[in-house]
């Protein structure tokens, strides 16, 4: 049998086939189907199909996260309709307002495991590549069809291989790595590809740092992204799966590791790129496209009005810790707002336990409810027209945060925090030394 990529192996398994090849169209049965505040709209499509019951209530996950708590009666009504649908269909994996952003919650609950397939009505479903799962975003109609039948046809994507060499310098993060890829190859450089990352540096990074990579690859146009899972992934997931299911941790770990998939040596890739990590520096994506990437030193000094740390890309405890290191003993600059939104209730609780929230509030930051916040431009924290924002989120096109004339700069959490302190885009190494 010919050597296979990760995507070919994962979709063969999901299609019940011994093997598939890039370019084939196959019917896959995903392990998990994900939706969020868009569930009410999907439920209307589902009802129009004439199907009364979902195909498998245990494989459907719904998380309320995009407008939480609801800011308008319309949003509240939307949530109420979703709750009624959940109850009527007997769905067990439903997570209420405040639990957190769907991709963080699904990871924390170990609802998806290495080698599995998750299809979601959210473009950042690529996120699950951090654990070696096949995650892909699909449309609302496709999710309704999945609820009804449990199957969806997909074209098996071609694969791109990105090899990481060396180590990240001090003050450089995996967010900078992602911006490097986007800046060099363009926002459409990975269009409908399965992008695999390889290299010894991956094993040295925390799981939270790894999560940034497949999440940001949604901005690269990929179908999915993949990092090879290792012992750290298996241990982290086993602890959470055991907590959720009541099964012994060793049993859970054996199950998780047994399902992991790895590409074969000699697998076919349509492109291969190498990134020399040693040569990376802090980067910033400038308005109004994610691939308008420049070195931080070239845009340093740009005045800002608003700084935002959070989202499914950079709202974890490691990100909040990076901000706290910059903000401790300092204050947000006059005329600047800093909003920090933890990615989940678990992250919020840990931030409280470590004393991070006290430091943030003392520095003048605003703390938001776990969720997406202003990332998609319709919830609490929207900037005013004409303002300049620096943020740890994943997109900066016109209108992403609401007003079309807002200038959005994307950077790592430490850069966002340092910029909030000085009032201009700033290298955090100049603030903390």
C-alpha positions in Angstrom: 0.0 0.0 0.0 1.3 3.5 -0.9 2.5 5.7 1.9 -0.3 7.9 3.3 -0.6 11.4 4.8 -2.5 12.1 8.0 -5.5 13.3 6.2 -5.7 10.2 4.0 -5.5 8.0 7.1 -8.0 9.9 9.1 -10.6 10.2 6.4 -10.1 6.5 5.4 -10.9 5.6 9.0 -14.0 7.9 9.1 -15.2 6.5 5.8 -14.8 2.9 6.9 -12.3 2.3 4.1 -8.9 0.6 4.2 -7.4 3.4 2.2 -8.3 6.6 0.4 -6.2 8.9 -1.8 -6.1 12.7 -2.0 -8.6 14.0 -4.5 -11.1 11.2 -3.9 -14.6 12.1 -2.7 -15.7 10.0 0.2 -18.6 9.7 2.6 -17.3 10.2 6.1 -19.0 9.6 9.5 -17.5 12.1 11.9 -16.9 11.3 15.6 -18.2 14.7 16.6 -20.4 17.4 15.1 -20.0 20.8 16.7 -22.2 24.0 16.6 -22.6 27.0 18.8 -24.9 30.0 18.9 -25.7 29.2 15.2 -27.5 26.1 16.4 -31.0 27.6 16.2 -30.6 28.5 12.6 -29.2 25.0 11.9 -32.2 23.5 13.7 -34.6 25.3 11.3 -32.8 23.7 8.4 -32.8 20.3 10.1 -36.6 20.6 10.6 -37.1 21.4 6.9 -35.5 18.1 6.0 -38.5 16.3 7.6 -36.4 14.4 10.1 -37.6 14.4 13.6 -34.7 12.9 15.5 -30.9 13.5 15.2 -29.0 10.4 14.1 -26.8 10.1 17.3 -27.4 12.5 20.2 -24.1 11.4 21.8 -22.0 12.7 18.9 -23.5 16.2 18.8 -21.8 19.0 20.8 -23.3 22.4 21.3 -21.6 25.3 23.1 -23.1 28.7 23.7 -20.1 31.1 23.3 -20.5 33.7 20.6 -22.7 36.2 22.4 -22.6 35.4 26.1 -24.3 36.6 28.2 -26.8 37.6 25.5 -26.7 41.3 24.8 -30.1 41.7 23.2 -33.6 40.1 23.4 -32.9 38.6 20.0 -29.8 36.8 21.3 -31.6 35.7 24.4 -34.4 34.2 22.2 -31.8 32.5 20.1 -30.3 30.8 23.2 -33.8 29.8 24.4 -34.6 28.1 21.1 -31.3 26.2 21.3 -32.1 25.0 24.9 -35.4 23.7 23.7 -33.8 21.9 20.9 -31.2 20.3 23.2 -33.9 19.1 25.6 -36.2 17.8 22.8 -33.4 15.8 21.2 -31.9 14.6 24.5 -28.4 16.0 23.7 -25.9 15.3 26.6 -23.0 17.5 25.4 -24.5 20.9 25.8 -22.5 23.7 27.4 -24.2 26.8 28.7 -23.4 30.4 28.6 -20.1 31.1 30.5 -18.5 27.7 30.1 -16.3 29.1 27.4 -15.4 29.1 23.7 -16.4 25.9 21.9 -12.9 24.8 20.8 -11.4 25.3 24.3 -14.4 23.5 25.9 -14.4 20.5 23.6 -10.6 20.2 24.2 -11.0 20.4 28.0 -13.8 17.9 28.0 -11.8 15.5 25.8 -14.8 15.1 23.6 -12.5 14.7 20.6 -9.4 12.4 20.6 -6.4 11.9 18.4 -7.1 10.3 15.1 -10.8 11.2 15.2 -12.8 13.5 12.9 -14.7 16.6 14.1 -16.8 18.7 11.7 -18.1 21.9 13.0 -20.2 24.9 12.0 -17.3 27.2 12.8 -14.3 27.9 10.6 -11.8 27.5 13.5 -12.7 23.8 13.9 -9.2 23.3 12.4 -8.2 23.8 16.1 -8.2 20.1 17.0 -5.1 19.5 14.9 -3.2 20.3 18.1 -4.0 16.8 19.4 -3.7 15.1 16.0 -7.4 15.1 15.2 -8.9 16.0 11.8 -11.0 19.1 12.4 -12.7 21.0 9.6 -15.3 23.7 9.4 -18.5 23.1 7.3 -21.6 25.1 6.6 -24.9 25.2 8.5 -26.7 23.1 5.9 -23.9 20.5 6.1 -24.3 20.3 9.9 -28.1 19.9 9.5 -27.5 17.0 7.1 -25.0 15.5 9.5 -27.6 15.7 12.3 -30.0 13.8 10.1 -27.8 11.2 8.5 -24.4 11.1 10.3 -22.6 11.3 7.0 -21.2 14.0 4.8 -19.1 13.7 1.6 -15.7 15.4 1.6 -12.9 15.6 -0.9 -9.8 14.2 0.6 -7.4 17.1 0.7 -3.9 17.2 -0.7 -1.3 17.8 2.0 1.4 20.4 2.6 4.3 19.7 5.0 5.9 22.4 7.1 9.1 21.5 8.8 10.2 23.4 11.8 14.0 23.7 12.5 15.7 25.1 15.6 14.1 26.8 18.6 12.1 30.0 19.1 14.2 32.8 20.5 13.2 34.5 23.7 10.1 36.6 23.3 9.0 34.9 20.2 5.9 32.7 20.3 3.9 30.2 18.2 1.6 33.1 17.2 4.7 34.6 15.5 5.3 31.3 13.8 1.8 31.4 12.4 2.1 35.0 11.2 5.4 34.0 9.5 3.7 31.3 7.6 0.8 33.6 6.6 3.1 36.5 5.7 5.4 34.3 3.5 2.8 32.1 1.8 -0.3 34.3 1.8 -3.8 34.0 3.3 -4.8 31.6 0.6 -1.6 29.6 0.5 -3.1 26.6 2.2 -6.5 26.6 0.4 -8.3 23.3 1.0 -5.0 21.6 2.0 -4.2 19.4 5.0 -1.2 21.2 6.5 1.1 19.0 8.6 3.7 20.5 11.0 6.8 18.5 11.9 10.0 19.1 13.8 11.5 18.4 17.2 10.6 21.8 18.5 6.9 20.8 18.7 7.6 18.4 21.6 9.3 21.2 23.6 6.3 23.5 23.4 3.4 23.5 25.9 0.1 22.2 24.7 -1.3 25.7 24.9 1.3 27.0 22.6 0.6 24.2 20.1 -3.1 25.0 20.1 -2.4 28.3 18.6 -1.0 26.8 15.4 -3.9 24.7 13.9 -6.3 27.4 15.1 -4.5 30.2 13.1 -4.2 27.9 10.1 -7.9 28.6 9.4 -6.6 32.0 8.2 -4.4 30.1 5.8 -7.4 28.6 4.1 -6.7 25.0 5.1 -9.2 22.2 5.3 -7.4 20.9 8.4 -4.1 21.2 10.2 -2.1 18.6 12.0 0.5 18.3 14.7 1.7 14.8 15.6 0.5 13.8 19.1 2.9 12.8 21.8 2.9 11.6 25.4 2.1 15.1 26.7 -1.1 15.1 24.6 -2.1 11.6 25.7 -1.5 12.4 29.4 -3.5 15.7 29.2 -6.4 14.2 27.5 -6.4 11.0 29.6 -6.8 13.0 32.8 -9.8 14.9 31.4 -11.4 11.9 29.8 -11.1 10.0 33.0 -12.7 12.9 34.9 -15.6 13.0 32.5 -16.3 9.3 32.1 -15.2 8.0 35.5 -12.9 5.5 33.8 -9.3 4.9 35.2 -6.7 7.2 33.7 -4.5 4.3 32.4 -7.4 2.8 30.6 -8.2 6.2 29.0 -4.6 6.8 28.1 -4.4 3.4 26.3 -7.5 4.2 24.4 -6.3 7.6 23.4 -2.8 6.6 22.3 -4.2 3.6 20.4 -6.2 5.9 18.2 -3.4 8.3 17.2 -2.5 8.5 13.6 0.8 9.5 12.0 1.7 10.1 8.4 3.9 7.5 6.7 7.5 8.2 5.6 7.4 8.9 1.9 3.8 10.2 1.9 3.0 12.5 -1.0 2.9 16.3 -0.4 2.0 18.9 -2.9 4.4 21.4 -1.2 7.0 21.4 1.5 8.3 24.4 3.4 10.9 24.8 6.1 10.8 27.5 8.9 14.0 28.3 10.7 12.7 29.1 14.2 16.0 30.5 15.3 15.6 33.4 12.8 12.1 34.4 13.8 11.3 37.7 15.6 8.1 39.1 17.0 5.7 39.8 14.2 2.5 41.8 13.7 -0.3 41.4 11.1 -1.3 44.9 10.0 -4.7 46.1 8.8 -6.6 44.9 6.9 -5.4 41.4 6.0 -3.9 38.6 8.1 -1.1 38.2 5.6 0.0 41.8 5.8 2.7 40.8 8.2 5.6 43.0 9.3 8.3 42.8 12.0 7.2 44.3 15.3 10.2 46.7 15.2 8.8 48.2 12.0 5.4 49.1 13.4 6.5 49.9 16.9 5.3 53.3 18.1 1.9 53.1 16.3 -0.7 54.6 18.6 -3.5 52.4 19.8 -6.9 53.0 21.4 -7.8 49.5 22.5 -6.1 46.2 23.4 -7.9 42.9 23.5 -6.5 39.6 24.8 -8.6 36.4 24.4 -10.4 34.2 21.8 -9.9 30.6 20.8 -6.5 31.5 19.5 -4.9 33.1 22.6 -7.2 33.1 25.6 -5.6 30.4 27.7 -3.9 30.6 31.0 -0.4 30.7 29.4 -1.6 33.8 27.4 -3.0 35.5 30.5 0.2 34.7 32.3 2.2 36.4 29.6 0.1 39.5 29.9 0.3 39.5 33.7 4.1 39.4 33.5 4.0 42.6 31.5 1.3 44.3 33.5 2.5 43.5 37.1 3.3 46.8 38.8 2.2 48.8 35.8 -0.9 50.5 34.6 -2.8 50.7 31.3 -1.9 53.9 29.5 -4.4 56.8 29.8 -6.9 56.8 26.9 -6.4 53.1 26.3 -8.7 50.2 27.2 -7.5 46.7 27.8 -10.1 43.9 27.7 -9.1 40.3 28.8 -11.5 37.4 28.2 -10.5 33.9 29.4 -11.2 31.2 26.8 -13.1 29.1 29.3 -14.5 28.9 32.9 -11.6 26.5 33.6 -9.1 29.2 32.5 -10.9 31.8 34.5 -10.8 29.7 37.7 -7.1 29.0 37.2 -6.5 32.7 36.7 -8.3 33.5 39.9 -6.4 30.8 41.8 -3.1 32.2 40.6 -4.0 35.8 41.5 -3.8 36.9 37.8 -7.2 38.6 37.8 -6.2 40.8 40.8 -3.1 41.9 38.9 -5.1 42.6 35.7 -7.7 44.6 37.5 -5.1 46.6 39.4 -3.5 47.4 36.1 -6.8 48.8 34.8 -7.9 45.9 32.7 -11.5 44.9 32.1 -12.4 41.2 32.6 -15.0 39.6 30.3 -17.2 36.5 30.6 -15.5 33.4 29.0 -16.6 33.4 25.4 -15.8 34.9 22.0 -16.4 38.5 23.1 -15.9 41.1 20.3 -13.9 38.8 18.1 -16.6 38.5 15.5 -17.9 42.0 15.8 -21.3 41.6 17.5 -20.7 41.4 21.2 -19.4 43.2 24.2 -16.1 45.1 23.6 -16.7 46.5 20.1 -14.4 49.4 19.2 -15.6 52.8 18.1 -15.4 53.8 14.4 -11.9 54.9 13.4 -10.1 53.4 16.4 -6.9 51.3 16.3 -6.9 47.9 18.0 -4.1 45.5 18.9 -5.3 42.0 19.7 -4.4 38.4 20.2 -7.3 37.2 18.0 -7.1 35.6 14.6 -8.6 37.9 12.0 -8.2 41.5 11.1 -10.2 42.1 7.9 -12.4 45.2 7.6 -15.5 44.9 9.8 -14.3 41.9 11.7 -14.8 43.8 15.0 -17.8 45.8 13.8 -17.0 49.2 12.3 -15.3 48.8 8.9 -12.8 51.6 9.5 -11.3 50.1 12.6 -7.6 49.2 12.2 -6.8 45.8 13.7 -3.3 44.6 14.4 -2.7 41.0 15.4 0.1 40.0 17.7 1.0 37.8 20.7 -0.6 38.4 24.1 2.6 39.9 25.5 2.8 42.4 22.7 -0.8 43.3 23.2 -0.2 43.8 27.0 2.9 45.9 26.4 1.1 48.1 23.9 -1.7 48.6 26.4 0.9 49.9 29.0 2.6 52.3 26.6 -0.3 53.3 24.4 1.7 52.5 21.3 2.6 49.2 19.7 5.5 48.0 21.8 7.9 45.1 22.1 7.3 43.6 25.6 11.0 42.9 26.0 11.4 46.7 26.2 8.9 46.9 29.0 10.0 43.9 31.2 13.6 43.7 30.2 
